[in-house]
Amino acid sequence: MNDRDDRHSDRESILMALDQISQTIDVMTSVVGRLRSYVEAQGEATTGNDSSTATGSDRPPAGSSPERILH
């Protein structure tokens, strides 16, 4: 009976840890999104006075979509 309780406790601990990790990932995703927006806004503000804006040379390289996921 004690072994069964230990397994149940271990499983609950694992599930709680996974939930905490998931919440941490959600928060970090939000932080990264806000930082990305800030950096993009700063880049637009600084290149807005630059002549390279008219030529389109400030475009991000192909494949650098912010939605891509790196593993």
N, C-alpha and C positions, 0 to 999 in steps of 0.2 A: 504494500500500500504506500509506503514511504517513497519508493522508487517512482511510482506513478505520480505522486505529488511533485517530486523533483522535476520530472519531465514536463509537467503542466506549468510549473513555475519557470522553467527554462524557456518554454515556448512563449509564455507571456512576456518574459524579458526581451526575447528576440523581437516579438511583434512591437513592443514599445520602442525599442531601439530603432527599428525600421521606420516607425511613424515619426520619430524625432529626426531621423536622417531625411525623410521626405519633406518635413517642414523646413529643415535647414536649406535644402535644395531650393524650395519655393522662395524662401527669403533671398537667397543668393542670386537666383534668377531675376528677381525684382531689382536687386541692387545693381546687377550687371546691366539690365535694361535702362535703368536711370542713368548710370554712368555713360553708357553708350549714347544716350540722348544728349547728355551734357557735352560730351566730347564732340559729337556731330554739330551741335549748336555753336560751340567754340570754333570749330573748323569753318563753319559757314560765316561766322562773324569775321574771322581773320582773312578768309579768301574772298569775301565780298568786296574788299577793296583792291584785290589783286587782279591783274590782267589775265591770269590763267583761267579764270572763271568763264570768260567768253569763249575760250577754245575748247572747253570741256575736258581739260587735262587733269582736273581734280576728281574725276570719277574713280570709284574704287575698282580695284582689279577684278577681273572676271572670277567668279567663284568665291567672292568674299562676302556673300550674303550674311546678314546678321542672324538669319534664321537657321543657318547650317549648324549641325551638331558635330563636334569633334570627339572622337573616342580614342 
